[in-house]
Structure formats: structure tokens, C-alpha cells
């Protein structure tokens, strides 16, 4: 008997390795499909962005500091959605309008 495995044994081994690799790829695909489904579910469950936002300063009970349009990229973490009328009132009372989204312009105040 030869010291080297036969060609048939080597091919059978190669087939087992290839099947293991396909199984691993199938697991990766299943994981990515789950992640994508979770991402899409999260997108559907996310509440819509508000039209107008008031931002507050640091500390509990802190007064409002700025009004933003809901789409603004510079809205801070301490904020609350407000109505159009509330945004108009706050801006009319002298609260600062965001320099980036210009809610005063969008609301027709300028």
C-alpha cells in the first residue's frame, strides 16, 4: 500500500471541506438576512421626525436655548418636538433660531 492517500480519498476530503465552507457561508448569509430584517423593522417602527424642535440647555429645568426645523442635523440631545405655533411663539419671544436650518426663514418670519 502506498504511503500517500489515493486520489479518491483526497477528492472526498476536498468535498467535505467545500461543504463545510458552504455551510459557513450559509450561516453568514442567514445572519446578514436577520440583521437586514431587524434594520428594516427598526426603520418602520421609528416615529417620524417632528416638523419643529426646541432645544434645551444643560440641567434639569433649564430654559429653551434654540428652535430648529425637524430636519436639522445640529439638534442637540436635550430637545422636544413642538408645533408650528409654538415655534412661531418662541421665535417671536426672542428665542434664538438655529443658524444651520434657519427655522425663522422656513416659518416666514424673515
Phi, psi and omega in degrees: 000145183283151177284339181266143177294153181288163178300322179298315180296319179295320179292321177296320177297314180300322179295317179298317179297315180298319179296321177297320179293320177297318177300318179296317179296320177299321177295318178297319179297315180299319178297315180294323177296320177297314180299317180295319178297319178295320179297316180294321178296319178297320178297317180292326184277344182294131178293153180294153177293142177288160178286326184221146184221140171251136180255142181248158177283182181282141176103147181294135180078011180295143181286163177295149182243335188197148175253139180232155164284148185300336182273359187295138179278348185255018177293129179283180184283334181264090184214169179211141176291142177225165179277169176301316181297320178294320178297315178300315181297314180297317179293321178295330178280000175102005178293143185294138173268140179302135180287342184272312185262346178049065180296332178297323177289316180297328181275355177084019180278339179249000000 
